[in-house]
Amino acid sequence: MALAASTLPPFKEKSTFTNVFSALLKAKRRYGKDREILVDGDERVLTYDAITKAAFALGHALKKGTSKGESVGILLPTGAGAVIAFFAIHAYGRVPAMLNFTSGARSLQAACRAGQIKRIVTAHRFVELGKLENLIEELKGSVEIVYLEDVRENLGLMSKLHAVAGTIAPWLVQARPKPDDTCVILFTSGTEGDPKGVVLSHRNIVANVEQVRSHIELTTDDIIFNPLPTFHCFGLTVGALMPLYLGIKEVLHPTPLQPREIAKRVRSSGATILLATDTFINQYARAGDQGDLNSLRLAVCGAERVRDETRQLMRRKYNMEILEGYGVTEAAPVVAANQIGANRPGTVGRLLPGMESRLEPVEGVPNAGRLYVRGPNVMKGYIKPDAPMVITAPVDGWHDTGDVVSIDDDGFIAIRGRLKRFAKIGGEMVSLAVVENCASALWPDNHHAAVAIADERKGEQIVLVTDSPAANRLDLVGWAQNHGVPELAVPRKIVLVDSVPVLGTGKTDYNRVQKMAEERAQSAAA
């Protein structure tokens, strides 16, 4: 039987004909300039008026030495500083480029080349707490580093006057980019080489907010807790921008890697919606005391598959529903999501309104296909370090996600794995996600990652990298036999590590896992 979602306001195409700063000003008029809308990591509370005033003042100071349309890097944790810097750069027609401070100097330098970034905005306190002094020293050779504290201390009279004018009559000073102009640049993780820049338009961002609003029931009584980084599109669009546009208070936390502190802040803030990944929400649930997450009515999870074990833990300990969704940076990012009243575990839900999809056959993977998507939220295109700011647009607007999925008769999408996350063993295609699922079923409290390495006899072999000391191949063989999983999906080797590496976004760092597996195989063969 098909599941029926609650009736929601329809997606409105005309609502996307604006830019992100004008959308903020519209929300300010609608919900009131004195509405408390953002809570920072230090519990400082900001109103719409405070955000826009700071954006105009900071933006006027930052624009010196740059030109309209120029990219300006933001290297900041999730918080009021990142949000204000984002809008400050937009206030005068520049383009923010969100930089991943966990990716290392080489990747950041490549990102700066791709986006022609000459200036990066950061903060002394962030650099000090994050121990990023060496990173900043390496970047100084190619870009100008601007510190927010220094800008604030040296605000001139003109910047202060622009803050007042922008608050009273924003149309006198604000830039007016068109909806299809470049809004933001984000960067892929660079696991296949140098990171690619994803260029999103104002329409892409505003459309995705409107699509999510039309798909998931949200109210102005909700409080969204967001610990995800703003250099990740989920953390930026859904966690930082969407609440501002919809009049929903947002509580920001500078890092997702503090489970005990986050659980306590969820409790003290009375948050009703938590944004997370499977890895992180599992940590929060285990670290929190009984009742810490009781205020939550749901968690919206993306970036990686939500395990059955996580759902059971959240249901048992907090009686909370998890809505799993699916997104890619190239779609600003949300593509599909489950809904209250239409929540089907094991899937990522249905496509958001306004989106189209098509599947292309994948050899060796029956009843599934490679997913292509098109819609108002799909990017302008990619930029690369070897062709700075030369945008390569999706052909006919279709973005190749690289994910293999199946779609049932009710439109629910099940992710079978990334095309590059399949191993070919003796001519058979084996999903590495299935391997990880088997390990998670046996050792649910641990983190597992499966990769494929070269094998002289069968082409490839599967290696499981895990932090579970109990992991062994015999138990995996027995579980596979009892659950109808082909023995080809049982890893040939198991590598025990202290911790499975993860990216700053919470996803497994498969690049490092691959190196671990290959190094272990080489040392065993030596």
N, C-alpha and C positions, 0 to 999 in steps of 0.2 A: 504494500500500500504506500502510495506517495505521501510524503510528509508535507504539511501545509504550514508555511511561515505566517506569522502575524501580518496584518495589513500595515504597510509602511508607506510614507509619502513617496511618490514616484521620483525617479531621477529626472532632474530638470537640466536639459542641455543649455538653456539660456543662462543658467546660473554660473556657467563656466566662462562666460565672456567678461573676464575681469583679470586683474593681476593680484598677486598675493598681498601686497601692502594695502590696496584698496579694499580687499576682502577683510583685512584686519580692522580698518576704519569703519567699514559697514557693521561689523560685529560690535564695535565699540558704541556706535549709535544705537544699535538694536538692544543691547543688553545693559547699557549704562556705563559711562566712563569710570564710575567709582566701584564697579563690580570687582570684587576680589577674584582674580582668575588664575593666578599662578603662584604656587608655593615653591620656593627654591630649596636647595639642599640644606641651607642653614635656617630654614623655617621662615625666611623673609617672605612676606606676602606682597604681591604686586597687583595693582589694578590695571585695567585697560589704559587709563590715562597715564600711569607711570611708565608703562611699556612704550607707548607711542612717544611720549615726551623724551624718554631716554634714547629712543631710536633716532629721532630727529637731531638731537644734540650730538650724539656719538657719530651719526652718519655724516653730519656736516664736517666734523673734525677728520673723519677717516677719508673723505673724498679727495682731500688735497693730494696732488701727485698722481691721481688716477683719472681715467676718462670714462664717460658713460659707456656701458656695455662691457667694461673690463672686469675680469675675474679677480676676486679677492678671496684668499683662503681663510677659512675659520678652523682653528686648531684648539678646540675647547671641549670640556666634558658637558654632559647634559645638565642644563641649568639655565637660570635667567640670563647669564652672560651670553650663552650661545644663541638663545632666542632673540635677545635685544640686538646682538651683532648681526644676525640674519636679517632682521628688519631694518637695521641701520644702513646696511649696505644697499638694500633695496630702496630705501627712502629717496636716494639720489641717483638711482638708475644704474648702480653697479650690480654685479652678479656674484653671489656667494658660492664658493666651492668648499664643500664640507670634507675635511681631511681626516683620515684615519690615523690617529696618533699611536696606534698599536702596530702599524704596518712596517715601521722602520724607515731609516733615512733614504735608502735606495728607492723604495716604492713612492715615498713622498716627493722625492726629487723628480721621479718620472711623472707623477701626477701634476706637478707644477709645470713641467714641460708641455704636457698634453693640454692643459688649460691656460697656458701662457700666464701663469700666476707669478706676479712680481712682489706681492705683499701678502703677509700672513698675520692675522689677528689672533693673539693668544693672551695669556695672563700669567704674571709672575708667580702667583700663588699656585696655579695649576702646574706650571713647569716644576716648581719646587716640590709639591706634594707627589707629582707623578715621576719625579726623578728623571726629567727629560732634558736636563742641561746639555748632555752630549748630543742629543738629537737636534736641539736648537743650534748648537755650535756648527753642526754639519750643514744645516739648512741656511745659515747666515751667509754662506759663500755665494748663494744664488738668488736669495730672496731677502726682502726687508721684513724684519720682525717688529710688529707693533704690539705693545702691551696695553691692555684695557686700563690698568691702573694709571699708567702714565698719561693716557689720553684724558681720563677723567680729571686728573689733577691739574691738567694744563688747558682745560676747556676755555676758549676765548669768548669774548663778548658776543661775537657774531654767531657762534655755535649756540650760545645760551638764548639769543634772540630767535634763532631758527627753531629751537625747542618750543618756545612760547608761541611763535607763529604757527608751527605745525600742529600744536595742540588746539589752537583756536580756529585757525583757517588753513587746514592742511593743503588745500588745493593751490595755495600760493607758493608752496615750496616743494611738494612731493613730485617725483618723477612719475610719468604715465606710460610705462611700457605696454605694448599690446599683448593680448592673451597668448599669442603664439611666439612671443619673444622668449629668449632663454631666461629661465627663472633660477635654476640651480644646477650645479654640476656635482655629481657624486661619483665615487670610484669603486670599481670591482676589486675583489681581494687580490687579484694578480697571481692566482695559483697557476696560471698558464703562461707566465711571463710578466711583463710590465702591466700594471693596472690600466684598464680602459676607463675613460671618462664616460659617464652616462649623462647626456644633456637633456634635462626636463624643462618643459615650457611652463609658464604660469597656468595655462589651461590644463596641462597634465596634472599639476598639484591640486588645483581647485576642483577639477573633475573628480579626482580620486576621493577627496573629502566628501563631495556630494554623493558619490556612489556608495561609500561606506555608510553615510547617514541614511541613504535610501534602503540599505540592506540589513543593518543591525539596529535594533531599538536602543536609542540613546536619549537621555533627557538632561535638562539643565540641572536636575537634582543629583546627577551622577558626579563622581569625583574619580578622575583617571589617574592612576599611579604609573609613572613612566620612568624606569631605570635604564632603558635602552639607549645606546649612543645616537646622537643626532647625525653622525657621519653614516649611519645606516638608515635607509629610506623609511623603514617601519618606525624607527624611533623619531625621525624627523616629521614625516607627514601625519602619521596616526597619533604619535605620542606628544608632539610639540605644537603642530599647527592646527590639526583638526579640533582639539578642545577649545582653542582660542576662537575659531570660526563659529563654533556651535554653542558658545556660552557655557562650556563645561569646565569646572575648575580642574586644573592639572597640578599634580604634585610631582616634581622632578627630583630625581636622585642621580648623583654624578657618575655612578658606576653600578652595573648589575652584579658585581662580584662581592657584595656585602650582604649575604643572605640574612644574617641575624638582625642587622640594622634595618634592612628593608622590611622584614616582617614586623618589626616594632613600629616603623613609620607608617606602614599600612594601617596598623591598629590605631595609632594616635591621630592620623589624618581622617579616619573613617572612609577611606577609599572604597569605591564600589566596583571598579573595574581595574584589573591589573594587566598590563602588557608584558609579555614574557616569551621565552622559548621553553621547550620541554626541559632542557638541561637546567635552566635557571629556576623555573617554578618548582621543580623537584627539590632543589636546594632550599628555596624559601619555605616550602611546606615542612621540611624536616628540621630546619633551624628554628622555626617559630615555635613559641609556646602555644599551648592549647588556647584558642580564641584569638590569636594574633591576626588571622586572616578572615575572621567571621564577618566583617563588614562587607566583604566582597560578594557581589552577586554573580560575577563571572570573570573568567580570565580569557583574554584573547591571545592566542598563541600562534606564532608563525616561525619561519626560518628553518625549522626542522620538524620531523614527524613527532606527534604527541603519542607517547607509548601508553598502552593499556594500563600499565602499572602506575603511571602518573595520574591517569583519570581516577583509578581506584583509590589512590592515596588521597587525592583532593576530595573525593566524594565521602570517604570514610572519616577523614579528619576535620573537614570544613564544610561538607555538604554543599560543595560549589560546582558549578558547571564550567566546563572548558569548551570554548568555541575555537576550533582549529581552522586556520585559514591558510591561504597560499598567496605568495607574492614574489615579485622579482623587481629589482631596482628599476629595470627598464619600463615597468608599468606603474611606477610612482608611489607605492609598490603593489597595492592589493589587487589581486586578480579574482580570487574566489574566497568564500568564507561560509562556514556553517552559521545557522541562525537559531535563536531561541525558538523552540517549537518546530525547528527543522534542522536538528543536530544529529548527524549520522557519523558516529565514531568510525575511524578507519578511512574517512574521506576528508577532504578540505572544503566540502560544501559545494555550492553552485557558483557559477560565474556572477560577478557583480553586474548590475544593470548597465546597459550601454556597451557591453563587451561582446565580441564574437570569438569563436574558437574553431580550429580545425585540427584534425589529427592526420599525420602522415605515417604510413606503415613503417615498422622497425623490424628488420629481419631477425627471426628467432624469438620475437616477443609477441605471442598471439593475443588477440582481443585487447590491444592497446596501441598507442601510437605516439609519435613525437608531437608535442603540443605547440601550436602557434596561436597567438592571441592578437586581437586588434581592437582598438577603442580609443576614446578621447584621452585616456590616461597613458597611452603608449608613447614612449620617448620620441624626441626629435631625432636622436641618433647617438652614435658613439664618436668619441674623439680619442686619438692615440698619441703617444709621445713622439712618434716619428712623423706625424702630420698634425701639428698643434692647431686646435680649434677648427679643423676641417671635419665637418659633421657628416658621417656616413649614416644616412637615414634607412629605416627598415623598408624593404621592398613592398610597395603598395600598402604600407602601414602595418604589415604583419611582422610581429616579433617572434623569432624562434627561441623558445624558452630553453631548449635542450633537455627538457624533462619528458619522460615517458609516462603516460597516464592512461587510465581507462575512464570512460564516462558512462554511467548507467542510464537507464530509461528515464529516471527522474532528474537527470542533469547533475548528479553528484559526481565529483571528480575524485578519483583515487590515484595518488602518486605511486607509480611503480619504481621510480628511481630516476636519477639523471642518466642520460644516455652514456655518459662517461663513467657512470657508476655501475656498469655491468661488466662481468668477467666472461670471457669466452673460453670455455673449458671443453676440450675435445669436440669442438664445433657447437656446443650448447651455450646459450646465453643464460647467465645466472645473475640475479640482482643482488648486489652487495647489501642493499637495504634489508633483504630477507635474511641474510646472514646475521646482521645486527639484531633483527627482531628475535631470532632464535636465541641469541645470547642474552638479550634483555629479558626474555621469558624465564630463563633459568636463573639469571643473576640480576634481578630488577634494581638492586640498589647501587649498581655500578655502571660505569660508562664504557661503551664498546664501540670500536670502529673497525670496519672491514675494508681491506684494499686488495688489489690484485697485483701480483708481481710475475715476472717472466718465468716460464717453466719449459724446459727443453722438450719434454714429452707431450704435454697437453696444451701448449701455447701459453696458458696462464695458470697460476694457482692462487688460492685465496688465503690471506693471512688475517687473523683476528688480533687486533691490538686492544688490550683490555686492562683495567685496573683492578679486576677481580682476582684475588689469589686463589679462589676456588675453581676458576675456569679450567676445563679440561675437555679434550676432544671426545672422550668416551661418552660423557654425559650429552654432548651435542649430537653425537650419532644416535643415541637412544631417543632423544627428544624429537629429532627429525623423523625417525622411523615411526614414532607414535603419533605424529601430527601430519603425516603425508607430505613432508618436505623432502625433495630429492636429495640423495646423499652428496650430490655435486655441490650443494649449498653448505656443506660442512667444511669449515676451513681446514686446509692441510696443516697449517702451523698456528700456534697461539703464542703471542708475544705479551708477556706481563710487564706492565710499566707502573710507575708510582701514580701517574696521572695522564690521561689522554688529553693531548693539547687541544685547546679551543681558541677560536678567534675572539676579538673584542665584541662581536655581535652575538656570541653564544653558540655559533655553529662549530662543529668539529673542524679542526684545522687538518684537512686531509692531505695537504701538501707535506706537512711535518710528519703525519702518520705514515705516509708513503715512504718517506726517507727512513723512518724508524724501522719499518718492515724490511726494506731493502738492505739497510746496514746490518740488521740481525741475520738476514739470509746470507750475506757475504761473509760475515764472521763465522757462521756455522759451516760454510763451505771451505773456509781457509784451513 
